[in-house]
Amino acid sequence: MKNLLQRFVLLIALFILSSSFSYSQVGWWKFDNPNNLTAAEAGYGSDLVLTGTVSAVVGPTEANGAVRVPVGSYFKCNHGLTPTGGGLKVNTYTLLIDFKISAAMWHNFIQTDSLPGGSDGDFFIKPTGEMGTSGAGYSTFTATVDTWYRLAITIENGVQNKSYINGQLIKDWSAYDIDTRYALFPWIYFFADDDGDDGEIDVAEIAMWDHALSASEVLAFGSVGGILPVELSSFNAVQLKGSVVLNWETASEKNNSGFTIERKSEIENWKSLGFVPGYGTSTEKHNYSYTDQSIGSGKYSYRLKQMDHNGTFEYSQVIEVLLTPSEFKMYNNYPNPFNPSTVIAYDLPADAFVTLKVYNTTGEQVAELVNEYQVSGKYNKSFNTSSVSSSLPSGIYFAELRANEKVQRIKMLLLK
C-alpha cells in the first residue's frame, strides 16, 4: 500500500473526531518525479524553491524516488502558516523527513532564520552520528551511513520540543521561548549550510503539519516504508441453503476503511456486492462476515477489495465456490418461440442418469439431447432443429427431462 504519509494524515483525521483540537498537513514533497524535484503533492503546500543543483536517485525502494542534495544546495519552503503561540512567528509545527547519509560528517536538516548570515542550522547529524544541536543537546541514538531513517521533529515553543527516529523518541528538550529559536518566519530552509562543511544527503519525503504531533501519532508513521498493510490471515466461503457465507480474519490493520466484496460467475464478470467497514488501525485480530443471499447454482469466484481511507486498494486471493442446486428443476427454454435453435436449462440436486428428449404433439420422439450419467449441478443444452431435420414443421414441441425417476416437461414453440 502506497502513499504512506497520506495514510497517516487520514488516520489522524479519525483521531481528530474524538479530540478537542484540529490541525492539518500543510506540506508534502515526495521527489518521485525525476523531471520535477521541487513539486509539492497536489493540495499540500507550494513547490519548493531550489538554490543550487539536485539530482534524482533511487529511494528506500526502487518504486520510491529520492533527491540528492549536494554541499551548497538547499530548498526554501514558503509554508504559508500563520503565527501561533501568541507570538509573531510560527511556534508550533511538525516536520517529517525520510533521509539517508553516505558519509560520516556533519549534516544539517533545517534552518529557521535568514540566509545568508543566519545561524549555521537548527538540527544536525554529527560526524559520530548523534542528532540534535549544541544548544538543545544531542541524542544518544547514532545514525549510520547508507541507512534510511524517518526523522520527525515536533516543535511547540514554550512547552516542549522533541525528535524521533522511526517513531521512537530520541531526544526531548526544554522548549525555547516564543518567537526565539525554532520559531518560523514565513519560510523554512531545508538542508541549508551557511558555513559549507555539511555533507550531501538523500531525501525521499518531506512533510509538514501545523501542530506538534503527539508521541503516539508519530509512532503511527513507523519507519521508512513501515506502515503495514492490512494483514489478512484467513478467507473462506461456506455454502448454506442456496447462499454463500464469506468469512475472513485480519491479524492487523493500518488505515483500513473496509472491504468491498466482489463476485464473478461463469457468465458474469466481477461485480461489487457490498461493503463491510474496517477497524482503521489495529494490532488486534478482527473477524468479518458477509452473506451472498439467494443466488442460483453454479460456480462463483469471490475476492475482497481492501480499501484505505486515502482511496488506495489491493485485492485478496480469489476463492471459488461450486453452488449445487437444492431441487430438481427444468427451466423454460429460451428463446421461445424459437427458430432454429433454443436453449434448455435444468438443475440436478444429486448425481443421476439423465435423459433429455424432444417430442412432437403426437408423442413421436424427434431428438435426444442427453442420454448419460451426470453429476449434480446446473446444465444448459441447445436444441437446434437444423441438426435434427430441416423438415420439422412449425408448431408445438415438448422437452422431457428424466433423472432418478423424476420427470419434468416444458412446452416449446417453433415458428419458421
N, C-alpha and C positions, 0 to 999 in steps of 0.2 A: 504494500500500500504506500503510494507516493504522497507528496505534499505534507511532510511531517509537521512543519510549523503551522500550516493552516489547520491541520487536525487538532493541534493543541489549542489554537485560538477558539475553535468551536467547542472544545472540551471546557475551556474556561468560560465560554458563554453559558454553558449549562450551570456552572458553578455560580455565575452571577445571579441567576434566577433566585437563589436562596441566600443571597448576600445583600448587604446594605449599601455597597459601593458599586461603581461601574467604571470600566476602563476599556480601552480598545488597543488593538495593534495598529501602529501608525506608520510602520516602515517594514519593508521586506524585500531583500535583494538576494537572488539565488545564483546568478552567474552561469546559468545553463546554456545561454545563447552566446556562442563564441564571437558572434558578429556584433554584439552589443553588451559589453561587460559593465555598463553603468545603469541599465534599465531596472526600474522598480517593478515588482509584480503588480498586475492590474488592481487598482483600488487600495494599494498600500504605499502611500507616500509618493515622493517625487524621485526622479532619476538622480543618481549620484553625480557629483562634479569631479572629474579626474584632473589631477595635476601630475604630469609625468607620463609614463607609459606602463601598461599592464599587459599580461598575456593570458590566454585561456590554457588551462591544464586540466588533467583528469582529477575528479573529486574523490570522495570516500569510496565510491564505486564507479564503474565505467558508465553507469547510467546517470551519474551526477557530475555536473560541471563544476569548475572552480576557477578562481582568478589568482594569478601570481603577482604580488605587489613587490617590486624590487626596491632597493635602497633609493631614497629620494622621491619616490612616488607616493601619492596618498589620495584618498577620497574626501570630499567635503559633502556633508549631508545637511540640507536645509530642511529640518524636521517638521516645522510648522506647528510645534507645540506652544501652548500659551503658558505664561508663568504660573508656577504652583508654589505651595508652601508659604504663601503670604509675602513672597519677595518679588523682585523684578525679573528674575530668571526662572528657568525650569529646574525645580529642585527635586522632582520625583519622576523616575522613569526606570525602565529595564532595557538592557541590551543583551542580545544573544549573538554569539559569533562562533561558527564552526571553522576551525583553523588547523594548520599543520606547519611546523617549522622544519627546516632542513639542516640547520647548523646550530651549535651551542654558542649563542651570542645574545646580545641584547635585542629585544623585540618590543615594539610599542603598539598598543591596540587603539587607544583613544587620546584625543587632546581636546579640552573643553574651552580653552581660551583662544586668543587670536594667533594667526600665523602671518608673517614670521614674527619672532620676538617674544612669543609666549613661553610658557613652561615647556620643558622637553617632552612631557607627556603625563598621562594620568593613570595608566595601568600597563605594567611591563611584565616580560619574562626576563629573568636574569640569565647570564651565561650558564649558571648552575641549575637552572630550571625552575626556581621558585617564582611565584607570581604575586604582584602587588605593587606597592610604591614604598619609598623610604619613609614618607610621612605616615602612611597608614600601616606599614609593616608588610612583610612578605609571608606567603603561605609555607607550611611545611611540605605541602604537595610539590612535587617537581615534575615538570613536563619534559618529555624525551623527544628526540628528533624523529621525524618520519612517522609520527603517530597522529591520527586525527582526534581532536578533542572538541567538545561542546562547552564553551565558556558562557556563563550567564553572570551579569553584573547588575545588581539591584541597588538603586540609589534612592535614598529618602533622607535628604539633608535635614538635620535637626532631630532625626530619630535613630536610624541605623543604616549602614551600607554593608553589602555582603557580596561575595563572589563564590561561584560554584563551578565545578568541572564535572561534566556528565551527570548532572543532577545532584551532586554531593557537595555540601558546603566545604570550602577550603579556607575561607578567611572571612571574618566579620570584624568591623572596626567602628569605633565611635564616629558618628556622622559629623561632618563639618557643619558649620553654621549655615543658615540660609544665605544664599547668594554668594557663598565662598567656593572653595574647590569642589569640583564635580557638578556645580550648577551650570546650566547651559545657557549660552546666548541663543539666538535663533538658528544656530548651526552647531555641528559637532564634526570633528575631523577623525577619520579612521586611518590608522597606520602612519600618521604624520610623524616626521622625525626632524626635529629642529637642529640637532647637533650632528647628524649624519653618521652615527655609529650603530644604528639599528639594522638588523638583518631583514632579508626578504621573507615574506610569509605567504602561504597559500590559504585562500579563504573560500569556503563552499557556500556559506549563507551568512547573512546578517539580518537580524530582526530587531524591532524596537517597539516598546509599549509605553504608554503614558502613565504607568503605575508601577510601583515597586512590587513585583510578584512575590508571593509567599514561598516558603521552602517547599511545601507540598506541590504548589503549582509548577515550580521549577523542576521538581523531581519528575513530574509527568512528561517532561521533554525526553528524559533518558539521555543516552549517549548519542553520538552521531549515528544516524540510522537506527536508533534504538527503540523507536516507537513500534511496538509489536502489533501485527495484525490480529484479527480475531482467530483464535486457535480452536478449530473445530475438532473435537475428539471423537465424535460418532455421528453417523447419519444413516437412518434406515427407514424402511417402509413396511407396513403390515396391512394385509387385505382384511377388511371387516365388513361383511354384509353389503357388498356392492360399492363400498367406499375404500379409499386408501388413506391410512393414518401415517403421517410422516413424523418422525421423532428425531431430534438432534440435540447434541450437548456441546457446550463450549467450555474449554478449560480456562480461558482468559479472554478478555475483550479490551480493545482500545478504540475509543471514539466510535463505537458501533451504533449506528442509527437503527439498524434492524435488518430483516431478511425479506426479500421478495421471493415467493415460491413460484417456480416456473415448471410447466409440464409440456411434454411433446408426445404425440401419439403416432401411430403408423400412417395416419392420413392428414395430420395437422402438425405444423411447425411449432416451435417454442412459443408459449403464451404465458402471460402473468396471471396467476390465480388469486393472489392476496399478499398481504404484508403483515409480518409479525415484528413488533418493536423490540429492539435490543436493550441492553443494560448500560450502554455508554462505555464507560471504562471500569473494568472489574477484574480482579485476580481470582475470583471465586468461580466455581462451576455453576453453570445455569442450564436448565433443561427447557426445551421448546417442543411444541407440537402443533401440527396443522392437519385438518381432515379435508380431503378432497372428496366431496359427497356425490352420490348418485351418478356415477359415471358408468358407461357401458363396458362390456367385456372387451378385452384386447390387451395389447402390450403398450405400456406407458413408461416414459422416462421422466424423472424428476431431478431438479437441481435447485440449489439455493443461490441467490444473488445477494451477497452480503454488502450492505451499503454503509459507507462512512457518512458522518454529518456534513462533510465538505463535498459530497456527491461522487467521490471515487468508489469503486466497487470491485469485487472479484467473485468468481464463481466457485462453488463447491464441486466435488466429484459428482458424476451422474449415476443415479441408481435406477434400475429397471424393475417394473412390476408387471407380472402377467395376471390380469384380472379375468378369472374364468366366469362363465355365465352362471346365474343362480337357477335358471329354469330352461326347459326345452322350449324353444320358440322359433317360429318361422315368420319372417317379415314379408310384407307385401313387396312385390317386385318393383323395380324402378329402372327406367320409366314405365309407366302403364297408363294409357295404351303405349305400344312399342312397335317398332319396325326398323331393322330386322332383329335387333337384339335387346335383351334386358338382363338385369342382374337380380338374382335371388339370394337373400342373406338368411342365415339361421344360426342359432346358438345351441351348443351341446354342453350341458352341465356335467356330463360324465362321458368317459370313453365308450364308444359303441360302434357296431357295424351299421353303416348308413347307406340308404338308397334315396336318390332324388330323381323322380321320373316326371315326365310331362305327358298328359293325355288330352285327347280332344273330347268333344261333348258326347261322343258315342262310346267312350271308355277305351278307345284304341290308344295304345302307347305310341307316341311319336318321337320320344327322345329319352335316353337315360343319361343323366348328367353326373351322377355319383353312384358308385357301387363298390364300397371299400370300408375298411376299418379306420375310424378317425378318433383322435384324442379330443378331450374336452377343449372347447374354445369357440371362437367366432369365425364363421366361414362365409365366403361370397362365391357364388357360382354363376357364370354367364351362360345364358341360353340364347344362341344365335340361330335363327331359323335358316339362314343361308347354308350353314354347315349340316343341317338336318335334311332339308328338302326345299328346293326353291319353289315347289308346287304347293306348299302349305297355304291354304286359303286364309283370308281374314276371318276372324271370329274369336270365340271364347275358348281358352285352353286352361287346364288345371295342372298345377305343380303339386306333387305329393312327396312329402318328406317322411321317412320311416327310420326310427332309431330306438333300440331297446323296447320293442313292442308298442312304441308310441307313434302316433300318426298325426300330421297336420297337413292341411291343404290350403292353397290360395288360388284365386281366380285371376287370370291374365287375359288381356285383350290385344290381339294382333290386328293392326289396321294397316293395310297396304295402300 
